[in-house]
């Protein structure tokens, strides 16, 4: 929808915990969006906001009643995202919501309907669409740098357990599937246009909390891509962030520092039979490494990102010059997949379903 251009858009951060405070830093670097104020019912967080020079509101209702506020950013625990977002939209504000936007797909549709009725923008901060490691993997897919990708593994792992706050509680939408899984699944669905064929999954409850402390999901697509998505909080030794197999090679990215490599078949060299190697108490030719002359090794290199940042896209969308970088339909698909993963884990069955 076209909007009248203005010098700046006034944004109020609702929920000034870790992510709300982080958004304050992001917005200070953005053009034409300013932190107009903050609100959090916890007083020490408001003291922190004031110490950073932000004005504070006494209530959420005061935020909604301020006609100078253009945008409300919802950065609260997950269980109140829906009610706060709908209230802000009905008050005539545009809304940014932290992920996971809601705890089920149906609730998101109610928010989208409210946005349409109010003729306001509603968008979700799926910020890891801009992560460098993901952009490298996306480039591998798009430019077939390892041929046609048929197997992908995407993981984040640590050994610190679940953060000791509301993320350990089911009522607030805690657990790693909703916390980190929503990012990895969002990235995955951007890598292929194919529909999902089937889903299987296991959730981990090793730490004894009422929510999952990790999960492993296997997702098979109709185009032949098989993906393993894993989040763990009990891993003292981490597996690679990305492992990608294609018809012409393999790529690995070990961590967010982008360490790793791409190894591809050298098409200019005829096939060289591998030499048997000693493997344990026997010999193997099958598992011997390929000869040096038959492969090409390259370091992982960042790719140029020509897309707008999240907030630059928001301004452009508000003024009708762009579409949302994070379309609500894509967010809804991720939530539908998350619900299917919960179902597959609970039933211990492979769910065959087009998503």
C-alpha positions as a Markdown table, in Angstrom:
| # | Residue | x | y | z |
|---|---|---|---|---|
| 1 | Unk | 0.0 | 0.0 | 0.0 |
| 2 | Unk | 1.4 | 3.4 | -0.9 |
| 3 | Unk | 2.1 | 5.7 | 2.1 |
| 4 | Unk | 2.9 | 9.3 | 2.2 |
| 5 | Unk | 6.7 | 9.7 | 2.6 |
| 6 | Unk | 7.9 | 11.2 | 5.8 |
| 7 | Unk | 11.3 | 12.1 | 7.3 |
| 8 | Unk | 11.2 | 9.5 | 10.0 |
| 9 | Unk | 8.9 | 6.8 | 11.4 |
| 10 | Unk | 8.5 | 6.8 | 15.2 |
| 11 | Unk | 8.9 | 3.3 | 16.7 |
| 12 | Unk | 8.1 | 2.1 | 20.3 |
| 13 | Unk | 9.8 | -1.0 | 21.6 |
| 14 | Unk | 7.4 | -3.1 | 23.7 |
| 15 | Unk | 9.4 | -5.5 | 25.8 |
| 16 | Unk | 12.9 | -4.2 | 26.7 |
| 17 | Unk | 14.6 | -7.5 | 27.5 |
| 18 | Unk | 17.5 | -9.0 | 25.4 |
| 19 | Unk | 15.9 | -8.7 | 22.0 |
| 20 | Unk | 14.1 | -5.4 | 22.7 |
| 21 | Unk | 17.4 | -3.9 | 23.8 |
| 22 | Unk | 19.1 | -5.3 | 20.7 |
| 23 | Unk | 16.5 | -3.8 | 18.4 |
| 24 | Unk | 17.4 | -0.4 | 20.1 |
| 25 | Unk | 20.9 | -0.8 | 18.8 |
| 26 | Unk | 19.8 | -1.9 | 15.3 |
| 27 | Unk | 17.4 | 1.1 | 15.0 |
| 28 | Unk | 20.0 | 3.5 | 16.1 |
| 29 | Unk | 21.9 | 2.5 | 12.9 |
| 30 | Unk | 18.8 | 2.5 | 10.6 |
| 31 | Unk | 17.8 | 5.4 | 8.5 |
| 32 | Unk | 14.4 | 7.1 | 8.8 |
| 33 | Unk | 13.3 | 4.9 | 11.8 |
| 34 | Unk | 13.8 | 6.2 | 15.3 |
| 35 | Unk | 13.2 | 4.7 | 18.8 |
| 36 | Unk | 10.5 | 7.1 | 19.9 |
| 37 | Unk | 10.0 | 5.3 | 23.2 |
| 38 | Unk | 9.9 | 2.0 | 25.1 |
| 39 | Unk | 7.5 | 0.1 | 27.4 |
| 40 | Unk | 8.1 | -2.9 | 29.7 |
| 41 | Unk | 6.2 | -3.7 | 32.9 |
| 42 | Unk | 9.5 | -4.6 | 34.6 |
| 43 | Unk | 10.9 | -1.4 | 36.1 |
| 44 | Unk | 14.6 | -2.2 | 36.0 |
| 45 | Unk | 14.3 | -2.6 | 32.2 |
| 46 | Unk | 12.7 | 0.8 | 32.0 |
| 47 | Unk | 15.6 | 2.2 | 34.0 |
| 48 | Unk | 18.0 | 0.6 | 31.5 |
| 49 | Unk | 16.0 | 2.2 | 28.6 |
| 50 | Unk | 16.2 | 5.6 | 30.3 |
| 51 | Unk | 19.9 | 5.2 | 30.9 |
| 52 | Unk | 20.3 | 4.8 | 27.1 |
| 53 | Unk | 18.4 | 8.0 | 26.5 |
| 54 | Unk | 15.0 | 6.4 | 25.5 |
| 55 | Unk | 11.8 | 7.8 | 26.8 |
| 56 | Unk | 9.5 | 5.4 | 28.5 |
| 57 | Unk | 5.7 | 4.9 | 28.7 |
| 58 | Unk | 3.7 | 4.0 | 31.8 |
| 59 | Unk | 1.5 | 1.4 | 30.1 |
| 60 | Unk | 0.9 | -0.4 | 26.8 |
| 61 | Unk | -2.3 | 1.6 | 26.5 |
| 62 | Unk | -0.4 | 4.8 | 26.6 |
| 63 | Unk | 1.7 | 3.6 | 23.7 |
| 64 | Unk | -1.4 | 2.8 | 21.7 |
| 65 | Unk | -3.0 | 6.2 | 22.6 |
| 66 | Unk | 0.0 | 8.2 | 21.4 |
| 67 | Unk | -0.8 | 9.5 | 17.8 |
| 68 | Unk | 2.8 | 10.2 | 17.2 |
| 69 | Unk | 3.7 | 6.5 | 17.3 |
| 70 | Unk | 3.9 | 4.9 | 13.8 |
| 71 | Unk | 5.3 | 1.5 | 14.6 |
| 72 | Unk | 5.1 | -0.9 | 17.5 |
| 73 | Unk | 7.8 | -3.5 | 18.0 |
| 74 | Unk | 6.6 | -6.5 | 20.0 |
| 75 | Unk | 9.6 | -8.1 | 21.7 |
| 76 | Unk | 7.9 | -9.8 | 24.6 |
| 77 | Unk | 7.7 | -13.5 | 25.6 |
| 78 | Unk | 5.9 | -15.5 | 22.9 |
| 79 | Unk | 2.6 | -16.1 | 24.6 |
| 80 | Unk | 1.4 | -12.5 | 24.3 |
| 81 | Unk | 2.6 | -11.7 | 20.8 |
| 82 | Unk | -0.8 | -12.2 | 19.3 |
| 83 | Unk | -2.8 | -10.1 | 21.7 |
| 84 | Unk | -0.3 | -7.2 | 21.7 |
| 85 | Unk | 0.1 | -7.2 | 17.9 |
| 86 | Unk | -3.7 | -7.2 | 17.2 |
| 87 | Unk | -4.3 | -4.4 | 19.7 |
| 88 | Unk | -1.5 | -2.3 | 18.2 |
| 89 | Unk | -2.9 | -2.9 | 14.6 |
| 90 | Unk | -6.4 | -1.9 | 15.7 |
| 91 | Unk | -5.0 | 1.2 | 17.2 |
| 92 | Unk | -3.6 | 2.2 | 13.8 |
| 93 | Unk | 0.0 | 1.2 | 14.3 |
| 94 | Unk | 2.2 | -0.8 | 12.0 |
| 95 | Unk | 3.7 | -3.8 | 13.8 |
| 96 | Unk | 7.0 | -5.7 | 13.9 |
| 97 | Unk | 6.9 | -8.9 | 15.9 |
| 98 | Unk | 9.8 | -10.9 | 17.2 |
| 99 | Unk | 9.9 | -14.6 | 16.3 |
| 100 | Unk | 8.3 | -17.0 | 16.8 |
| 101 | Unk | 5.4 | -14.7 | 15.9 |
| 102 | Unk | 2.9 | -17.1 | 17.5 |
| 103 | Unk | 2.8 | -20.6 | 19.0 |
| 104 | Unk | 0.6 | -21.9 | 16.2 |
| 105 | Unk | -0.2 | -21.1 | 12.6 |
| 106 | Unk | -3.9 | -20.3 | 13.2 |
| 107 | Unk | -3.0 | -17.4 | 15.5 |
| 108 | Unk | -0.8 | -15.8 | 12.9 |
| 109 | Unk | -3.8 | -15.8 | 10.4 |
| 110 | Unk | -5.8 | -13.9 | 13.0 |
| 111 | Unk | -3.1 | -11.2 | 13.2 |
| 112 | Unk | -2.8 | -11.0 | 9.4 |
| 113 | Unk | -6.5 | -10.6 | 9.2 |
| 114 | Unk | -6.4 | -7.7 | 11.7 |
| 115 | Unk | -3.6 | -6.1 | 9.7 |
| 116 | Unk | -5.6 | -6.3 | 6.5 |
| 117 | Unk | -8.7 | -4.8 | 8.3 |
| 118 | Unk | -6.7 | -2.0 | 9.7 |
| 119 | Unk | -4.7 | -1.5 | 6.5 |
| 120 | Unk | -1.5 | -1.6 | 8.4 |
| 121 | Unk | 1.8 | -3.5 | 7.8 |
| 122 | Unk | 2.5 | -6.5 | 10.0 |
| 123 | Unk | 5.9 | -8.2 | 9.7 |
| 124 | Unk | 8.0 | -10.7 | 11.6 |
| 125 | Unk | 11.7 | -10.2 | 12.5 |
| 126 | Unk | 13.2 | -13.3 | 10.9 |
| 127 | Unk | 16.6 | -11.7 | 11.0 |
| 128 | Unk | 18.7 | -14.8 | 10.2 |
| 129 | Unk | 17.7 | -14.5 | 6.6 |
| 130 | Unk | 20.6 | -12.1 | 6.5 |
| 131 | Unk | 23.2 | -14.4 | 8.2 |
| 132 | Unk | 26.4 | -14.7 | 6.2 |
| 133 | Unk | 26.6 | -18.5 | 6.5 |
| 134 | Unk | 23.0 | -18.9 | 5.2 |
| 135 | Unk | 23.7 | -16.5 | 2.3 |
| 136 | Unk | 26.7 | -18.6 | 1.3 |
| 137 | Unk | 24.6 | -21.8 | 1.3 |
| 138 | Unk | 21.8 | -20.1 | -0.6 |
| 139 | Unk | 24.4 | -19.1 | -3.2 |
| 140 | Unk | 25.6 | -22.7 | -3.4 |
| 141 | Unk | 22.1 | -23.8 | -4.3 |
| 142 | Unk | 21.3 | -21.0 | -6.7 |
| 143 | Unk | 24.6 | -21.3 | -8.7 |
| 144 | Unk | 25.0 | -25.1 | -8.4 |
| 145 | Unk | 28.5 | -24.7 | -6.9 |
| 146 | Unk | 28.4 | -28.4 | -5.8 |
| 147 | Unk | 26.0 | -29.5 | -8.5 |
| 148 | Unk | 22.3 | -30.3 | -7.6 |
| 149 | Unk | 22.1 | -30.4 | -3.8 |
| 150 | Unk | 20.4 | -33.6 | -2.6 |
| 151 | Unk | 21.4 | -33.6 | 1.1 |
| 152 | Unk | 21.7 | -30.8 | 3.6 |
| 153 | Unk | 22.4 | -30.7 | 7.3 |
| 154 | Unk | 21.8 | -27.5 | 9.3 |
| 155 | Unk | 22.7 | -27.3 | 13.0 |
| 156 | Unk | 23.2 | -25.0 | 15.9 |
| 157 | Unk | 24.6 | -26.6 | 19.1 |
| 158 | Unk | 25.8 | -25.5 | 22.5 |
| 159 | Unk | 26.3 | -26.9 | 26.0 |
| 160 | Unk | 24.7 | -24.2 | 28.1 |
| 161 | Unk | 21.2 | -25.6 | 28.3 |
| 162 | Unk | 18.1 | -23.5 | 27.9 |
| 163 | Unk | 18.4 | -19.9 | 29.1 |
| 164 | Unk | 17.1 | -19.7 | 32.6 |
| 165 | Unk | 14.0 | -17.7 | 32.1 |
| 166 | Unk | 10.6 | -18.1 | 30.4 |
| 167 | Unk | 12.2 | -20.1 | 27.6 |
| 168 | Unk | 12.0 | -23.1 | 29.9 |
| 169 | Unk | 8.3 | -22.8 | 30.3 |
| 170 | Unk | 5.6 | -24.3 | 27.9 |
| 171 | Unk | 3.0 | -21.6 | 28.7 |
| 172 | Unk | 5.3 | -18.9 | 27.4 |
| 173 | Unk | 6.2 | -20.8 | 24.2 |
| 174 | Unk | 9.6 | -22.0 | 25.4 |
| 175 | Unk | 11.7 | -24.7 | 24.0 |
| 176 | Unk | 14.3 | -25.0 | 21.3 |
| 177 | Unk | 12.0 | -25.9 | 18.4 |
| 178 | Unk | 10.2 | -22.5 | 18.8 |
| 179 | Unk | 13.4 | -20.6 | 19.8 |
| 180 | Unk | 16.1 | -21.7 | 17.3 |
| 181 | Unk | 14.1 | -24.1 | 15.1 |
| 182 | Unk | 12.0 | -21.3 | 13.7 |
| 183 | Unk | 15.2 | -19.8 | 12.3 |
| 184 | Unk | 16.7 | -22.9 | 10.8 |
| 185 | Unk | 13.4 | -24.0 | 9.3 |
| 186 | Unk | 12.8 | -20.5 | 7.8 |
| 187 | Unk | 16.2 | -20.7 | 6.2 |
| 188 | Unk | 15.6 | -24.2 | 4.9 |
| 189 | Unk | 12.4 | -23.3 | 3.2 |
| 190 | Unk | 14.1 | -20.4 | 1.3 |
| 191 | Unk | 16.6 | -22.8 | -0.3 |
| 192 | Unk | 14.1 | -24.7 | -2.5 |
| 193 | Unk | 10.8 | -24.0 | -4.3 |
| 194 | Unk | 9.8 | -27.6 | -3.7 |
| 195 | Unk | 7.0 | -28.7 | -1.5 |
| 196 | Unk | 7.7 | -30.9 | 1.5 |
| 197 | Unk | 6.9 | -34.6 | 1.1 |
| 198 | Unk | 7.4 | -36.0 | 4.7 |
| 199 | Unk | 8.6 | -35.1 | 8.2 |
| 200 | Unk | 10.0 | -37.2 | 11.0 |
| 201 | Unk | 11.4 | -35.9 | 14.3 |
| 202 | Unk | 12.7 | -36.5 | 17.8 |
| 203 | Unk | 12.6 | -34.0 | 20.6 |
| 204 | Unk | 15.2 | -34.0 | 23.5 |
| 205 | Unk | 14.2 | -33.7 | 27.1 |
| 206 | Unk | 17.6 | -34.6 | 28.6 |
| 207 | Unk | 17.6 | -31.6 | 30.9 |
| 208 | Unk | 14.3 | -32.4 | 32.5 |
| 209 | Unk | 12.5 | -29.3 | 31.6 |
| 210 | Unk | 8.8 | -29.3 | 30.4 |
| 211 | Unk | 9.9 | -28.0 | 27.0 |
| 212 | Unk | 12.4 | -29.5 | 24.5 |
| 213 | Unk | 16.0 | -28.7 | 25.0 |
| 214 | Unk | 16.8 | -29.7 | 21.4 |
| 215 | Unk | 15.5 | -31.7 | 18.4 |
| 216 | Unk | 16.4 | -33.5 | 15.3 |
| 217 | Unk | 14.0 | -33.3 | 12.3 |
| 218 | Unk | 14.4 | -35.1 | 8.9 |
| 219 | Unk | 12.5 | -33.3 | 6.2 |
| 220 | Unk | 12.2 | -34.7 | 2.7 |
| 221 | Unk | 11.2 | -32.6 | -0.2 |
| 222 | Unk | 9.4 | -33.6 | -3.4 |
| 223 | Unk | 12.4 | -32.5 | -5.5 |
| 224 | Unk | 14.6 | -35.1 | -3.8 |
| 225 | Unk | 16.3 | -32.8 | -1.3 |
| 226 | Unk | 16.7 | -34.5 | 2.1 |
| 227 | Unk | 17.4 | -32.1 | 5.1 |
| 228 | Unk | 18.4 | -32.8 | 8.6 |
| 229 | Unk | 17.7 | -29.9 | 11.0 |
| 230 | Unk | 19.2 | -30.1 | 14.5 |
| 231 | Unk | 19.3 | -27.9 | 17.6 |
| 232 | Unk | 21.1 | -29.0 | 20.7 |
| 233 | Unk | 21.9 | -27.4 | 24.1 |
| 234 | Unk | 23.8 | -30.4 | 25.5 |
| 235 | Unk | 26.6 | -30.6 | 23.0 |
| 236 | Unk | 30.1 | -30.1 | 24.4 |
| 237 | Unk | 31.5 | -30.8 | 20.9 |
| 238 | Unk | 29.6 | -29.3 | 18.1 |
| 239 | Unk | 29.0 | -30.7 | 14.6 |
| 240 | Unk | 29.3 | -28.3 | 11.6 |
| 241 | Unk | 26.9 | -25.5 | 11.2 |
| 242 | Unk | 26.2 | -26.6 | 7.6 |
| 243 | Unk | 27.0 | -29.8 | 5.6 |
| 244 | Unk | 25.9 | -29.8 | 2.0 |
| 245 | Unk | 26.2 | -32.6 | -0.5 |
| 246 | Unk | 25.6 | -32.1 | -4.2 |
| 247 | Unk | 26.0 | -34.2 | -7.4 |
| 248 | Unk | 29.4 | -32.5 | -8.1 |
| 249 | Unk | 30.8 | -31.9 | -4.6 |
| 250 | Unk | 30.5 | -31.2 | -0.9 |
| 251 | Unk | 30.6 | -28.1 | 1.2 |
| 252 | Unk | 31.0 | -27.6 | 5.0 |
| 253 | Unk | 30.8 | -24.5 | 7.1 |
| 254 | Unk | 31.9 | -25.2 | 10.6 |
| 255 | Unk | 30.7 | -22.2 | 12.5 |
| 256 | Unk | 29.6 | -18.5 | 12.2 |
| 257 | Unk | 33.2 | -17.6 | 11.6 |
| 258 | Unk | 32.7 | -19.1 | 8.1 |
| 259 | Unk | 35.5 | -21.6 | 8.5 |
| 260 | Unk | 35.1 | -24.5 | 6.1 |
| 261 | Unk | 35.7 | -25.5 | 2.5 |
| 262 | Unk | 34.1 | -26.6 | -0.7 |
| 263 | Unk | 35.4 | -29.7 | -2.5 |
| 264 | Unk | 34.2 | -30.4 | -6.0 |
| 265 | Unk | 35.0 | -32.9 | -8.7 |
| 266 | Unk | 37.6 | -31.7 | -11.2 |
| 267 | Unk | 35.8 | -32.1 | -14.5 |
| 268 | Unk | 39.0 | -31.6 | -16.5 |
| 269 | Unk | 40.5 | -34.8 | -15.1 |
| 270 | Unk | 39.4 | -38.3 | -16.0 |
| 271 | Unk | 38.4 | -40.6 | -13.2 |
| 272 | Unk | 41.3 | -41.8 | -11.1 |
| 273 | Unk | 40.9 | -45.1 | -9.2 |
| 274 | Unk | 41.5 | -44.5 | -5.5 |
| 275 | Unk | 44.3 | -46.5 | -3.8 |
| 276 | Unk | 43.4 | -48.7 | -0.9 |
| 277 | Unk | 44.1 | -47.4 | 2.5 |
| 278 | Unk | 44.6 | -49.0 | 5.9 |
| 279 | Unk | 41.4 | -48.6 | 7.9 |
| 280 | Unk | 41.4 | -50.1 | 11.3 |
| 281 | Unk | 42.4 | -53.8 | 10.9 |
| 282 | Unk | 41.6 | -53.9 | 7.2 |
| 283 | Unk | 42.0 | -52.2 | 3.8 |
| 284 | Unk | 39.4 | -50.1 | 2.0 |
| 285 | Unk | 39.2 | -48.6 | -1.4 |
| 286 | Unk | 35.6 | -47.5 | -1.1 |
| 287 | Unk | 36.3 | -45.1 | 1.8 |
| 288 | Unk | 39.7 | -43.9 | 0.5 |
| 289 | Unk | 40.0 | -40.2 | -0.2 |
| 290 | Unk | 39.8 | -39.1 | -3.8 |
| 291 | Unk | 43.1 | -38.3 | -5.5 |
| 292 | Unk | 44.3 | -34.7 | -5.2 |
| 293 | Unk | 44.2 | -34.2 | -9.0 |
| 294 | Unk | 40.6 | -35.3 | -9.3 |
| 295 | Unk | 39.3 | -32.7 | -6.9 |
| 296 | Unk | 39.3 | -28.9 | -6.4 |
| 297 | Unk | 39.4 | -27.4 | -2.9 |
| 298 | Unk | 38.2 | -23.9 | -2.3 |
| 299 | Unk | 37.9 | -21.9 | 0.9 |
| 300 | Unk | 34.5 | -20.6 | 2.0 |
| 301 | Unk | 34.1 | -17.0 | 1.0 |
| 302 | Unk | 31.3 | -14.5 | 1.9 |
| 303 | Unk | 28.9 | -13.5 | -0.9 |
| 304 | Unk | 27.8 | -10.0 | -1.6 |
| 305 | Unk | 24.3 | -9.3 | -0.2 |
| 306 | Unk | 22.5 | -6.8 | -2.3 |
| 307 | Unk | 19.3 | -6.9 | -0.4 |
| 308 | Unk | 18.1 | -4.2 | 1.9 |
| 309 | Unk | 18.4 | -4.6 | 5.6 |
| 310 | Unk | 15.3 | -5.4 | 7.6 |
| 311 | Unk | 14.6 | -1.8 | 8.6 |
| 312 | Unk | 15.5 | -0.4 | 5.2 |
| 313 | Unk | 13.0 | -2.8 | 3.7 |
| 314 | Unk | 10.4 | -1.9 | 6.2 |
| 315 | Unk | 10.6 | 1.8 | 5.3 |
| 316 | Unk | 10.4 | 1.0 | 1.6 |
| 317 | Unk | 7.4 | -1.3 | 2.2 |
| 318 | Unk | 5.6 | 1.4 | 4.2 |
| 319 | Unk | 6.0 | 3.7 | 1.3 |
| 320 | Unk | 4.8 | 1.2 | -1.3 |
| 321 | Unk | 8.2 | 0.9 | -3.0 |
| 322 | Unk | 8.9 | -2.7 | -2.0 |
| 323 | Unk | 7.2 | -5.8 | -0.7 |
| 324 | Unk | 8.0 | -7.3 | 2.7 |
| 325 | Unk | 11.3 | -9.0 | 3.0 |
| 326 | Unk | 9.6 | -11.5 | 5.3 |
| 327 | Unk | 6.2 | -12.3 | 3.8 |
| 328 | Unk | 3.6 | -13.5 | 6.2 |
| 329 | Unk | 2.7 | -16.4 | 4.0 |
| 330 | Unk | 6.3 | -17.7 | 4.4 |
| 331 | Unk | 6.1 | -17.3 | 8.2 |
| 332 | Unk | 2.8 | -19.2 | 8.2 |
| 333 | Unk | 4.5 | -22.1 | 6.3 |
| 334 | Unk | 7.3 | -22.3 | 8.9 |
| 335 | Unk | 4.8 | -22.4 | 11.7 |
| 336 | Unk | 2.9 | -25.2 | 9.9 |
| 337 | Unk | 6.1 | -27.1 | 9.6 |
| 338 | Unk | 6.9 | -26.6 | 13.3 |
| 339 | Unk | 3.4 | -28.0 | 14.2 |
| 340 | Unk | 4.1 | -31.0 | 11.9 |
| 341 | Unk | 7.5 | -31.6 | 13.7 |
| 342 | Unk | 5.8 | -31.6 | 17.1 |
| 343 | Unk | 3.2 | -34.1 | 15.7 |
| 344 | Unk | 5.8 | -36.4 | 14.2 |
| 345 | Unk | 7.8 | -36.4 | 17.5 |
| 346 | Unk | 4.7 | -37.0 | 19.6 |
| 347 | Unk | 3.5 | -39.9 | 17.4 |
| 348 | Unk | 7.0 | -41.3 | 16.6 |
| 349 | Unk | 5.7 | -41.6 | 13.0 |
| 350 | Unk | 6.8 | -40.3 | 9.6 |
| 351 | Unk | 4.2 | -37.7 | 8.7 |
| 352 | Unk | 3.6 | -37.8 | 4.9 |
| 353 | Unk | 2.1 | -34.4 | 4.1 |
| 354 | Unk | 2.5 | -31.7 | 1.5 |
| 355 | Unk | 3.6 | -28.5 | 3.1 |
